[in-house]
Amino acid sequence: GRKVRGDGYDKNLQIRYIFAGIVVPLIMGGFFAYGSIAGNARLLGHAGNAMAFFVGWHYVKQGYGMLMVDAVLKRRFFNEQDKKVLLFNGYAVWLFAWLQTNAVITERQFWGLDYYTFAAPSWVTNIAVFAAAASTTATVVMLINRWRKHGGTLPYNGVVAYVVSLYAWILFVRINPLWLLVVPALHSLQYLAVVWRYQTNVERDRSDAATESEFKVLSILGPMYRLRVLGFIIVGGILGILGFWLVPIALSVLVPYNKEVFGSSLFLFIAWIFINV
C-alpha cells in the first residue's frame, strides 16, 4: 500500500515498513517451512525462545509509549535526558529478564513442542543485573525529581503503564504460571485502549460521522462512527479467532506432518509465534 510505496512517508520509515511487513514475515515463513520439512524440532524450538525475547522488547516499547502519550495529554513533557533514562531502563530490565531465563539450559514446552534455553555466561548476567538495578534507581530518582519540580504531579496513568509493562509483565512474569497466562490479556487490554481511542477519532473525522445508519435496527447505536467502530472491533475479533485458533487447528488436521516429532499442535505453535513476533 501507501507505506510500501512511500506516499507521504519518510524514506527511512518506508524502509522500516518494508522490512517489518515484508522481509521479516518472509524470513520467518522460510524458517518455519524449512524446520517443518526437515523434521528439525530442535531448530523450530529456538523460535519459542526468540518469541520471549521479542515480546519483551514489544512490551518495553508499549510501556514507554503509553507513558509518553499520557505525558502529552497532561502537558507533563519529559525532556530528552529523561527519555533516555526511561528507554535505557526499559531495555536493561528487558535484557536482564531474558538472560535470567537463559541462565542454564532447560527444556520447556510451547504447544507441545519442546524448546530450549541456553546457558548465558554468568558475567554477562551479572552485568545485566547491575545495569537493571542502576537504571531502575536512576529512573526512580528522575521521577521523584520531576514530581517535586512540577508541584507533586506526574502523568500517573502513564507511569503505572510503564512500571507494569517492565516489571510485572517482563521481570516477574514467571512468578506464577497463571500470571504468565494472564499477562498477554492485560497487554492486549492496554493496547486496546489506544487503538479504540485512535480508531474512534478516525471515524469521527469522516464527513458522514454524525449521520444515522440507514438500517433502523442499527439506529440504537447512534451516529455512523459508532457503527464503524463496532464493525472494526468485530472484524478484529474474527481475525484474531481465525489467526490464533481456527486456521492453525484446521491446518493441523488437513496438512500431513510428522506428529511423532512435532506433536499434534505444530501449526498452533507456528501461528502463535509468527503473530506475536
C-alpha positions in Angstrom: 0.0 0.0 0.0 1.0 3.6 0.6 3.5 2.6 3.2 5.4 0.4 0.8 5.3 3.0 -2.0 6.3 5.7 0.5 3.4 8.0 -0.3 3.6 10.7 2.4 6.1 8.8 4.4 9.8 9.5 5.2 12.3 7.3 3.3 13.6 5.7 6.5 10.1 5.0 7.7 9.3 3.4 4.3 12.3 1.1 4.6 11.3 0.1 8.1 7.7 -0.7 7.0 9.0 -2.8 4.1 11.5 -4.7 6.4 8.9 -5.3 9.2 5.9 -6.0 6.9 7.5 -8.0 4.1 11.1 -9.1 4.7 10.7 -10.4 8.3 7.5 -12.4 7.5 9.2 -14.0 4.5 12.2 -14.9 6.6 10.0 -16.4 9.3 7.9 -18.3 6.8 11.1 -19.8 5.3 12.4 -20.7 8.7 9.2 -22.5 9.8 8.9 -24.2 6.4 12.5 -25.5 6.5 12.2 -26.7 10.1 9.0 -28.5 9.4 10.0 -30.1 6.2 13.4 -31.1 7.6 11.7 -32.6 10.7 14.0 -30.5 13.0 12.0 -29.9 16.1 15.0 -28.5 18.0 15.5 -25.8 15.3 11.9 -24.8 15.5 12.1 -24.8 19.2 14.5 -21.9 19.1 11.6 -19.8 17.9 9.9 -20.2 21.3 12.9 -18.6 23.0 13.0 -15.9 20.3 9.4 -15.1 20.8 10.1 -14.4 24.5 12.9 -12.1 23.5 10.9 -10.1 21.0 7.7 -10.0 23.0 9.7 -8.5 25.9 11.0 -5.8 23.6 7.5 -5.1 22.4 6.3 -4.7 26.0 9.1 -2.2 26.7 8.1 -0.1 23.7 4.5 -0.2 24.6 5.0 0.8 28.2 7.3 3.7 27.2 4.8 4.7 24.5 1.9 4.8 27.0 3.9 7.0 29.3 4.8 9.4 26.5 1.1 9.6 25.3 -0.1 10.3 28.9 2.6 12.9 29.4 1.5 14.7 26.2 -2.2 14.6 27.1 -1.5 16.0 30.6 1.1 18.5 29.4 3.8 17.0 31.6 6.5 16.6 29.0 9.7 14.7 29.5 13.0 16.2 28.3 15.4 14.3 26.1 17.6 13.3 29.1 14.6 11.9 31.0 13.5 10.0 27.9 16.9 8.4 27.6 16.8 7.3 31.2 13.4 5.7 30.7 14.4 3.9 27.5 17.7 2.7 28.9 15.9 1.4 32.0 13.4 -0.4 29.8 16.0 -2.1 27.7 18.1 -3.0 30.7 15.2 -4.6 32.6 14.1 -6.5 29.5 17.5 -7.9 28.7 18.1 -8.9 32.3 14.8 -10.7 32.5 15.5 -12.6 29.3 19.1 -13.5 30.3 17.7 -14.7 33.7 15.5 -17.2 31.9 18.6 -18.3 30.0 21.0 -18.7 32.9 21.0 -22.5 32.5 20.0 -24.9 29.7 16.4 -26.0 30.4 13.8 -27.7 28.3 10.3 -26.1 28.1 7.2 -26.7 26.1 5.0 -24.4 23.9 2.0 -26.0 22.3 3.5 -29.5 22.8 6.8 -28.7 21.1 10.0 -28.6 23.2 12.2 -25.6 23.1 15.4 -24.9 24.9 17.0 -22.0 26.8 20.8 -21.6 26.7 23.4 -21.1 29.4 24.3 -17.4 29.2 27.8 -16.7 30.8 27.4 -15.7 34.4 29.5 -12.5 33.9 27.0 -11.3 31.2 24.1 -11.9 33.6 25.9 -10.1 36.4 26.4 -7.1 34.2 22.7 -7.2 33.3 21.7 -7.3 36.9 23.9 -4.3 37.7 22.6 -2.3 34.7 18.9 -3.1 35.5 19.4 -2.2 39.2 21.3 1.0 38.4 18.8 2.2 35.7 15.8 1.4 37.9 17.4 3.5 40.7 18.1 6.3 38.2 14.5 6.2 36.9 13.0 6.4 40.4 15.3 9.4 41.3 14.3 11.1 38.0 10.6 10.6 38.6 10.9 11.9 42.2 12.7 15.0 41.0 10.1 15.6 38.3 7.3 15.2 40.9 8.9 17.8 43.1 9.6 20.2 40.2 6.0 20.0 39.0 4.3 20.6 42.3 3.6 17.0 43.2 2.2 15.9 39.9 3.1 13.3 37.3 1.4 11.6 34.4 0.4 8.8 36.8 -1.5 6.6 34.4 1.5 6.6 32.1 3.9 5.9 34.9 1.8 2.9 36.1 1.6 1.6 32.5 5.4 1.9 32.2 6.1 0.2 35.5 3.6 -2.6 35.0 4.9 -3.3 31.5 8.6 -3.6 32.6 8.3 -5.2 36.0 5.0 -7.1 36.3 4.9 -8.3 32.7 8.6 -8.8 31.9 10.8 -9.1 35.0 8.4 -11.0 37.3 6.2 -12.7 34.6 7.3 -16.2 35.6 6.5 -15.7 39.3 3.4 -17.9 38.8 2.2 -20.0 35.8 -1.2 -18.4 36.0 0.2 -14.9 35.9 2.2 -15.9 32.7 -1.2 -16.8 31.1 -2.9 -13.6 32.3 -0.2 -11.1 31.2 -0.9 -11.3 27.4 -4.6 -10.5 28.1 -3.6 -7.4 30.2 -1.2 -6.3 27.5 -4.0 -6.6 24.9 -6.4 -4.5 27.0 -3.7 -1.8 27.4 -3.1 -1.8 23.7 -6.9 -1.8 23.0 -7.3 1.4 24.9 -5.0 3.2 22.5 -6.4 1.5 19.4 -10.0 2.2 20.4 -9.3 5.9 21.0 -7.4 6.2 17.7 -10.0 4.4 15.6 -12.8 6.4 17.2 -11.1 9.7 16.4 -10.5 8.5 12.8 -14.2 7.6 12.3 -15.3 10.9 13.9 -13.3 12.8 11.4 -15.2 11.3 8.4 -17.7 13.6 6.7 -20.7 11.4 7.5 -19.7 10.6 11.0 -22.7 12.2 12.6 -25.3 10.8 10.3 -27.6 8.0 11.3 -27.5 4.4 9.9 -29.8 3.6 7.0 -30.9 0.5 8.8 -33.4 1.2 11.6 -32.3 -1.9 13.6 -28.9 -0.3 13.9 -30.1 3.2 14.8 -29.8 2.3 18.5 -26.1 2.6 18.1 -26.4 6.3 17.3 -24.1 8.1 14.8 -22.4 6.2 12.0 -18.9 6.5 13.6 -20.1 4.2 16.4 -21.3 1.6 14.0 -18.0 1.7 12.1 -16.0 1.4 15.4 -18.2 -1.6 16.3 -17.5 -3.1 12.9 -13.8 -2.6 13.4 -14.0 -4.4 16.8 -16.0 -7.3 15.3 -13.6 -7.7 12.3 -10.6 -7.7 14.7 -12.2 -10.3 16.9 -12.9 -12.6 13.9 -9.4 -12.2 12.5 -8.0 -13.0 16.0 -10.0 -16.2 16.3 -9.1 -17.2 12.8 -5.4 -16.5 13.2 -4.8 -17.8 16.6 -7.2 -20.8 16.6 -9.4 -21.9 13.7 -6.8 -21.7 10.8 -4.0 -23.4 12.8 -6.3 -26.1 14.1 -7.6 -26.7 10.5 -4.1 -26.9 9.1 -3.0 -29.3 11.9 -5.8 -31.6 10.8 -5.6 -31.2 7.0 -1.8 -30.9 6.4 0.2 -34.1 6.9 3.3 -33.8 9.0 5.3 -35.9 11.4 3.2 -35.8 14.6 5.6 -38.1 16.4 8.3 -35.4 16.1 6.2 -32.2 16.4 3.2 -33.3 18.4 -0.4 -32.5 17.4 -0.2 -28.7 17.6 2.6 -27.8 15.1 0.5 -25.1 13.4 -0.7 -23.6 16.6 3.0 -23.3 17.7 3.9 -21.7 14.3 0.9 -19.3 14.2 1.2 -18.0 17.8 4.9 -17.3 17.4 4.5 -15.8 13.9 1.7 -13.4 15.1 3.5 -12.4 18.3 6.8 -11.8 16.8 
